[in-house]
Amino acid sequence: MLLLFAVNYRFLDTKVIEFLEESETGIVERIVDGDTLIVNENSTRLLGINTPEKGEKYYSEAKAFLSNLTLNKTVKLEYMGDKYDKYGRTLAYILIGEKNINTEIVRNGLGNTYIYNSDKYTNKLRQAWDECIANGKNLCEKSNNECAECIELKKLDVKTQTVILHNNCSFDCNLNKWAIKDEGRKKFVFLNFILTGNKEISIIVGNRTNSNDVLYWNDEEYVWTSGGDTLFLRDEEGKLILWRGY
C-alpha cells in the first residue's frame, strides 16, 4: 500500500492542487475583445486586467493579440474568489502551458492592471506592468508633449474623491483632450483647458459647475476605490503622462 501511495503521490498532489485552485480546461471558440473570450460556450472575462474599449487606441491590437494567442486552442482557466462578475461572465486567468495570457497582455502594453482582489498572480501582473513601462510599449509609451515633464500629481484623495494636478513649469500647458482614467472604464476628459504655469487644478467627482480652479467629474458617484486603484493621465494622443497606483 505504501509503495502504491508513493507511486501515485505526485498524481494525487497535482489533482488536489487543481481542485483547490478551481480550474478547468476548455477550447477558445471566439474572441469578444481584448479581455473577453468565449470558452466552452461561456463568456469569460480575463482577471486582473483591463484592455481598451471599442473606439479607443489599441482596442483592435489587444483583440488581435488575444486571438493570436488563444483562438481555437485548449486553455486552462483558473478561478480566484468570485467566479462571476455582475454581467454573469466567468472571471479567470487564462493559461496555455506555463504562459499566463493575462500577464502577457499587460507586458505587451495592450492592457493595464485591474486588481479586484490580490491573489497569487497579482505580483506577476504588477511586474508585467513595470516591464511595460520600462520598455515604453504601446499603452506604456511615454508622451513627448512639451508639458509631459511639467504636470505632476500633487494629490489623490480617495475620501473626498479629489485629484490635484500641478503645473511645475513657468509656461502654460494646454490640456485639451488629455484624459484621466482609473483601472476600469471611468474617464475624465479635459476640454479646452489650459493649466497656467506654476498653478494647480482640482478634479473632483460630482455634479457641479466648474470654476477656475476646480473641475467636476460629472455622471459618476465615485471613481477612486478604497481597496486600491491606479490613476492614468494621458495626452491627446493617448500617450502616458503619468500613472500612480495606491
Summary of the structure (lengths in Angstrom):
residues: 246
radius of gyration: 21.3
end to end distance: 53.3
largest distance: 80.7
contacts: 719
relative contact order: 0.12
helix: 23%
strand: 35%
